[in-house]
Amino acid sequence: MLGFPGALAIRNFRVAHDAGAVDVVLIPQDGPIRLALVETKSARAADEACKVVGAQLLAYYAGALTFGLDGLNMLREFASKFPNLTLTKERTAPQKLVCNVRGVKAIDYPNNDCFELLTKGARVRPNDIALFVALDDKPHHVLVALLQMLRDTHSLRIGLVVAKEGTLETML
């Protein structure tokens, strides 16, 4: 529904050592976007929806920019082979990803080493990443203006969607 038909997904994935977990990572099958990060929020807390951009979504974006193409391939392999692990509500740490893909024990791969493995290969570029804020109701006008400014001024591929009553509406 976000424009990535057949994309693989990982829920609640920690993309960087110094960041929390983004709600959904989409790994498109093809196209110019290699990775889409989706952060969900309630529209009832207007200021929180705006803070999500600076405090969370941009931190996830910065973390994703450290990924290498080998790391993205590892994400893809994990999401395709272990959907029972990638679609749960539990946090998906890089350690879980690496240990399952490589068939090794967690004791042998601390999270720091796993983050390092995700950086292998040619670096992901800003044009490879799309960002989305997903709300459960109409957004506060400040959020729309903020996202539009980031799109126009910094050429970020950032979108806004509202999921309400079983429908998804693209706002930006």
C-alpha positions as CSV (number, residue, x, y, z in Angstrom):
1,M,0.0,0.0,0.0
2,L,3.0,2.3,0.4
3,G,4.1,1.7,-3.2
4,F,6.4,-1.3,-2.6
5,P,4.4,-4.4,-3.8
6,G,5.9,-7.6,-2.5
7,A,8.2,-5.9,-0.1
8,L,9.6,-8.0,2.8
9,A,9.0,-6.6,6.3
10,I,10.7,-6.7,9.6
11,R,8.8,-5.2,12.6
12,N,10.4,-3.4,15.5
13,F,13.9,-3.5,14.2
14,R,16.8,-1.8,15.8
15,V,18.7,-0.1,12.9
16,A,21.5,1.5,14.8
17,H,23.4,0.9,18.1
18,D,22.4,4.4,19.4
19,A,18.8,4.4,18.2
20,G,15.7,2.6,19.3
21,A,13.7,0.3,17.1
22,V,11.8,1.5,14.0
23,D,8.3,0.1,13.9
24,V,8.5,-1.4,10.4
25,V,11.4,-1.9,7.9
26,L,10.3,-2.6,4.4
27,I,12.7,-4.2,2.0
28,P,11.4,-3.7,-1.6
29,Q,11.9,-6.4,-4.1
30,D,13.0,-3.9,-6.8
31,G,13.0,-0.3,-7.7
32,P,15.1,2.7,-6.7
33,I,14.2,2.3,-3.0
34,R,16.2,-0.4,-1.2
35,L,14.8,0.3,2.3
36,A,11.7,2.0,3.7
37,L,11.4,2.9,7.3
38,V,8.0,3.4,8.8
39,E,7.3,4.9,12.2
40,T,3.8,4.8,13.6
41,K,2.2,7.3,16.0
42,S,-1.1,8.3,17.4
43,A,-2.4,11.6,15.9
44,R,-4.0,12.5,19.2
45,A,-0.7,13.6,20.6
46,A,0.0,16.4,18.1
47,D,3.4,17.4,19.4
48,E,4.5,13.7,19.6
49,A,3.8,13.3,15.9
50,C,6.1,16.2,15.1
51,K,8.8,15.0,17.6
52,V,8.8,11.6,15.9
53,V,10.6,13.1,12.9
54,G,13.5,14.6,14.7
55,A,13.9,12.3,17.7
56,Q,13.2,9.0,16.0
57,L,12.8,8.9,12.2
58,L,15.9,10.9,11.4
59,A,17.9,8.8,13.9
60,Y,16.7,5.7,12.1
61,Y,17.6,7.2,8.8
62,A,21.1,8.0,10.0
63,G,21.4,4.4,11.2
64,A,20.2,3.0,7.9
65,L,22.8,5.2,6.1
66,T,25.5,3.1,7.8
67,F,24.2,-0.1,6.2
68,G,26.1,-1.7,3.3
69,L,24.5,-3.6,0.5
70,D,25.8,-6.9,2.0
71,G,23.9,-5.9,5.2
72,L,20.8,-5.2,3.2
73,N,21.1,-8.6,1.6
74,M,21.3,-10.1,5.1
75,L,18.1,-8.2,6.0
76,R,16.4,-9.5,2.9
77,E,17.5,-13.1,3.6
78,F,16.3,-12.9,7.2
79,A,12.9,-11.4,6.2
80,S,12.3,-14.0,3.5
81,K,13.5,-17.1,5.5
82,F,12.2,-16.3,8.9
83,P,8.8,-14.4,8.6
84,N,7.7,-16.0,11.9
85,L,10.5,-14.0,13.6
86,T,10.3,-10.8,11.6
87,L,6.6,-10.1,11.9
88,T,6.2,-10.5,15.7
89,K,5.8,-7.6,18.1
90,E,9.0,-8.5,19.9
91,R,12.0,-6.3,19.2
92,T,14.2,-7.7,16.4
93,A,17.8,-7.0,17.3
94,P,20.5,-7.3,14.7
95,Q,21.8,-10.3,16.8
96,K,18.6,-12.2,16.2
97,L,19.0,-11.5,12.4
98,V,22.7,-12.5,12.2
99,C,22.3,-15.6,14.3
100,N,19.4,-16.9,12.4
101,V,20.8,-16.2,8.9
102,R,24.3,-17.6,9.8
103,G,23.0,-20.4,12.0
104,V,25.2,-19.4,14.9
105,K,24.7,-19.0,18.6
106,A,24.1,-15.5,20.1
107,I,27.0,-15.9,22.5
108,D,29.3,-15.8,19.5
109,Y,27.9,-12.6,18.1
110,P,27.3,-9.6,20.4
111,N,25.0,-6.9,19.0
112,N,28.0,-4.6,18.3
113,D,29.5,-7.2,16.0
114,C,26.1,-7.7,14.3
115,F,25.8,-4.0,13.7
116,E,29.2,-4.1,12.1
117,L,28.2,-6.9,9.8
118,L,25.3,-4.8,8.6
119,T,27.7,-2.1,7.3
120,K,29.5,-4.5,4.9
121,G,29.5,-3.8,1.2
122,A,29.0,-0.7,-0.8
123,R,27.3,2.0,1.4
124,V,23.5,2.6,1.2
125,R,22.9,6.1,-0.3
126,P,20.2,8.6,0.8
127,N,18.3,8.0,-2.4
128,D,18.0,4.3,-1.5
129,I,15.9,5.1,1.6
130,A,12.3,6.2,2.0
131,L,10.9,7.3,5.3
132,F,7.2,7.3,6.4
133,V,5.3,8.6,9.3
134,A,2.0,6.6,9.7
135,L,-0.8,8.1,11.9
136,D,-4.1,6.8,13.0
137,D,-6.0,10.0,12.2
138,K,-5.5,13.3,10.4
139,P,-2.2,14.9,11.1
140,H,-1.6,18.3,12.8
141,H,-0.8,20.9,10.2
142,V,2.6,21.5,11.7
143,L,3.7,18.0,10.9
144,V,2.6,18.3,7.3
145,A,4.6,21.5,6.9
146,L,7.7,20.0,8.6
147,L,7.7,17.0,6.4
148,Q,7.1,19.1,3.3
149,M,10.1,21.3,4.3
150,L,12.3,18.2,4.6
151,R,11.2,17.0,1.2
152,D,11.7,20.3,-0.5
153,T,14.8,21.5,1.2
154,H,16.8,18.3,1.8
155,S,15.3,16.1,-0.9
156,L,14.4,13.5,1.7
157,R,12.0,10.8,0.5
158,I,9.6,11.2,3.3
159,G,5.9,10.5,3.3
160,L,2.9,10.7,5.6
161,V,0.1,8.2,5.6
162,V,-3.1,7.9,7.7
163,A,-4.4,4.5,8.5
164,K,-8.0,4.8,9.7
165,E,-11.0,2.4,9.6
166,G,-9.3,-0.1,7.4
167,T,-8.1,2.4,4.7
168,L,-4.7,4.0,4.0
169,E,-4.6,7.5,2.8
170,T,-1.4,9.1,1.5
171,M,-1.2,12.7,2.8
172,L,2.3,13.5,1.5
